[in-house]
Amino acid sequence: MANIDPFVALADPTRRRVFEAIAKHPYAVGELSNFLPVSRPAISQHLKVLSDAGLVICRPEGTRRIYSARPEGLAEIRAWLDKYWSELLESFSSEVDRGSVIKNDRPYR
């Protein structure tokens, strides 16, 4: 697995749509190309990037390769977001405790 930032991988709108589709249901490349306006080779390239970012896993099924979301990859993104969300809430709570968020019934600028 290459070291691609998952946020960079998901920044591309088409790649994000591919990921959203396989997060709901595992698909082969051909199945994805049936309902996404992207060629099979392009979908394969997007899946490669998502795989290199640790967001997608692939399992062989006969002659096909079935792609699905990798739960651990999503957990890593969520942990990163939760860390910053917690820090943001703590900072906001400190500001509220200090009374600097609302002055004279108007939001703090």
KOLNU-428324 format. One line per 10 residues: number of its first residue (from 1); their letters; for each residue x, y, z of N, C-alpha, C. Coordinates in steps of 0.001 Angstrom, whole numbers, padded with zeros to 6 digits. Each point is the difference from the previous one (the first is absolute). Layout:
REM KOLNU-428324
NUM) A) X Y Z X Y Z X Y Z | ... $
REM end
This chain:
REM KOLNU-428324
1) MANIDPFVAL) 000844 -001184 000000 -000844 001184 000000 000884 001240 000000 | -000209 000867 -000961 000744 001261 -000071 -000503 000938 001091 | 000752 001023 000250 -000349 000926 001062 -000664 001245 -000589 | -001294 -000087 -000258 -000766 001133 -000523 -000919 000474 001118 | -000026 001302 000216 -000860 000587 001021 -001462 -000273 -000365 | -000783 -000580 000908 -001397 -000297 -000318 -000826 001246 -000327 | 000346 001136 000605 -000726 001229 -000307 000293 000467 -001428 | 001228 -000189 -000441 000359 000336 -001383 -000738 -000945 -000949 | -000049 -001272 000367 -000692 -000976 -000843 -001477 000344 -000152 | -000630 000458 001071 -001425 000312 -000040 -000301 001414 -000496 $
11) ADPTRRRVFE) 001029 000785 -000257 -000212 001373 -000461 -000572 000055 -001413 | 000313 -000988 -000814 -000514 -000036 -001367 -001486 -000385 000027 | -000889 000808 -000603 -001438 -000282 000066 -000398 -001352 -000605 | 000612 -000371 -001107 -000336 -001285 -000614 000461 -001148 000887 | 001194 000121 000536 000520 -001036 000886 -000877 -000128 001246 | -000481 001143 000482 -000878 -000018 001166 -001305 -000729 -000328 | -000521 000202 -001201 -001225 -000714 -000413 000243 -001502 -000110 | 001153 -000379 -000516 000350 -001424 -000071 000051 -000566 001415 | 000666 000722 000898 000114 -000467 001382 -001375 -000103 000664 | -000840 001003 -000190 -001335 -000017 000598 -000804 -001197 -000483 $
21) AIAKHPYAVG) 000142 -000342 -001269 -000723 -001150 -000553 000463 -001296 000648 | 001313 -000202 000082 000475 -001269 000561 -000094 -000039 001523 | -000169 001156 000631 -000221 000008 001449 -001392 -000548 000324 | -000922 000153 -000943 -001360 -000510 000187 -000119 -001473 -000371 | 000788 -000393 -001005 -000130 -001365 -000535 001269 -000350 -000765 | 000544 -001198 000179 001182 -000395 -000789 -000359 -000121 -001486 | 000918 000451 -000840 -000216 -000030 -001448 001265 -000397 -000731 | -000203 -000550 -001197 001079 -000191 -000958 000084 001262 -000854 | 001116 000187 -000688 000202 001191 -000829 -001109 000148 -001034 | -000333 -001077 -000666 -001041 000049 -001036 -001340 000435 000545 $
31) ELSNFLPVSR) -000323 -000448 001199 -001273 000406 000619 000003 001498 000308 | 001118 000501 000485 000101 001434 000292 -000152 000834 -001266 | 000569 -000489 -001090 -000068 000768 -001248 -001413 000034 -000579 | -000875 -000883 000474 -001383 000006 -000473 -000793 001198 000516 | 000363 000522 001174 -000786 001114 000528 000823 001248 000326 | 001278 -000031 -000292 000827 001204 000128 000437 000436 -001391 | 000011 001289 -000265 000359 000483 -001349 001520 000016 -000220 | 000628 -001148 000261 001456 -000114 -000082 000326 -001332 -000670 | 001046 -000018 -000804 000397 -001236 -000681 000557 -001021 000994 | 000013 -001246 -000414 000570 -001057 000854 001465 000268 000352 $
41) PAISQHLKVL) 000831 000384 -000965 001399 000278 000346 000127 001138 001026 | -000846 001022 -000142 000050 001118 000949 -000436 -000467 001396 | -001039 -000814 000063 -000447 -000528 001297 001104 -000834 000630 | 000673 -000810 -000809 001114 -000802 000512 001096 000880 000582 | 000289 001109 -000660 001024 000923 000508 -000442 000640 001318 | -001268 000383 000071 -000515 000571 001245 000058 -001028 001132 | -000348 -001236 -000300 000043 -001050 001018 001429 -000275 000460 | 000955 000121 -000893 001409 -000182 000360 000426 001070 001009 | -000378 001239 -000256 000341 001092 000916 -000663 -000231 001358 | -001282 -000366 -000011 -000716 -000260 001245 000623 -001170 000760 $
51) SDAGLVICRP) 000427 -001003 -000731 000669 -001147 000621 001340 000407 000596 | 000772 000789 -000737 001301 000467 000487 -000142 000909 001227 | -001166 000622 000139 -000265 000849 001159 -000540 -000806 001183 | -000188 -001293 -000210 -000486 -000859 001073 -001497 000072 000231 | -000737 000518 -000976 -001442 000166 000156 -000821 -001116 -000631 | 000636 -000784 -000869 -000710 -001020 -000771 000774 -001311 000068 | -000747 -001084 000053 000613 -001323 -000110 -000589 -000703 -001216 | 000749 -000940 -000506 -000394 -000724 -001200 000112 -001491 000282 | -001006 -000744 -000409 000066 -001461 000127 -000361 -000628 -001344 | 000761 -001009 -000372 -000319 -000674 -001260 -001247 -000874 000154 $
61) EGTRRIYSAR) -000807 -000006 -001032 -001190 -000858 -000044 -000092 -000552 -001412 | 000572 -001162 -000211 000097 -000552 -001345 000943 000857 -000823 | -000491 000497 -001126 000817 000862 -000860 -000175 001480 000327 | -000879 000293 000937 -000265 001396 000353 000718 000371 001292 | 000158 001276 000181 000553 000544 001249 -001087 000878 000601 | -000370 -000313 001234 -001078 000712 000681 000619 000973 000995 | -000433 001255 -000085 000532 001061 000854 -001028 000379 001058 | 000500 000232 001209 -000852 000472 001087 000804 000952 000875 | -000720 000751 000820 000662 000952 000896 000769 -000775 001070 | 001158 000511 000371 000819 -000607 001049 -000354 000682 001320 $
71) PEGLAEIRAW) -000656 -000705 000911 -000443 000618 001260 001127 000666 000786 | 001184 -000596 -000004 001119 000585 000747 000399 001363 -000565 | -000089 000151 -001315 000331 001280 -000623 -000959 001097 000432 | -001254 -000355 000080 -000997 000960 000455 000192 000328 001473 | 000368 -000991 000788 000231 000227 001430 001163 000970 000211 | 001032 -000111 -000824 001144 000905 000113 -000404 001443 -000306 | -000829 000188 -001015 -000485 001348 -000334 -000860 000533 001136 | -000881 -000833 000494 -000886 000443 001078 000793 000360 001254 | 000996 -000788 000346 000828 000297 001179 000688 001348 -000161 | 000493 000281 -001195 000659 001280 -000253 -000992 001150 000170 $
81) LDKYWSELLE) -001189 -000149 -000588 -001018 001041 000116 -000465 000175 001444 | -000206 -001112 000700 -000453 000061 001390 001007 000728 000880 | 001275 -000212 -000267 001042 000665 000787 -000128 001516 -000106 | -000159 000488 -001213 -000100 001437 -000197 -001356 000541 000434 | -001030 -000788 -000156 -001317 000422 000454 000025 000162 001519 | 000585 -000942 000717 000094 000090 001457 000788 001236 000414 | 001117 000254 -000674 000798 001187 000316 -000788 001279 -000264 | -000747 000026 -001077 -000810 001170 -000330 -001069 000236 001064 | -000666 -001069 000420 -001025 000141 001028 000589 000456 001328 | 001185 -000504 000339 000659 000438 001232 000345 001484 -000067 $
91) SFSSEVDRGS) 000493 000465 -001128 000321 001416 -000174 -001255 000853 000102 | -001062 -000460 -000627 -001257 000747 000057 -000519 000056 001431 | 000079 -001125 000707 -000444 -000049 001389 000793 000974 000867 | 001299 000089 -000233 000833 000941 000745 -000426 001435 -000265 | -000297 000306 -001260 -000446 001351 -000352 -001339 000316 000655 | -000909 -000981 000017 -001295 000212 000641 000201 000255 001493 | 000864 -000803 000637 000277 000172 001433 000570 001385 000293 | 000813 000510 -000916 000579 001334 000180 -000999 001099 -000308 | -001120 -000339 -000635 -001023 000981 -000333 000308 000816 -001228 | 000923 -000463 -000840 000398 000806 -001149 -000705 -000393 -001292 $
101) VIKNDRPYR) -000923 -000941 000051 -000672 -000421 -001226 -001168 000918 -000323 | -000773 000398 001013 -001148 000870 -000249 000131 001235 000882 | -000067 001148 -000620 000045 001285 000707 -001181 000825 -000442 | -000724 000506 000952 -001140 000866 -000307 -000996 -000659 -000940 | -000272 -001270 000213 -000980 -000745 -000801 000350 -000072 -001479 | 001231 000263 -000358 000426 -000106 -001388 001127 -001040 -000081 | 000024 -000778 -001073 001085 -000990 -000144 001364 000678 -000005 | 000946 -000692 000547 001389 000466 000028 000525 000081 -001426 | 000752 001070 -000315 000583 000124 -001341 001462 -000283 000056 $
REM end
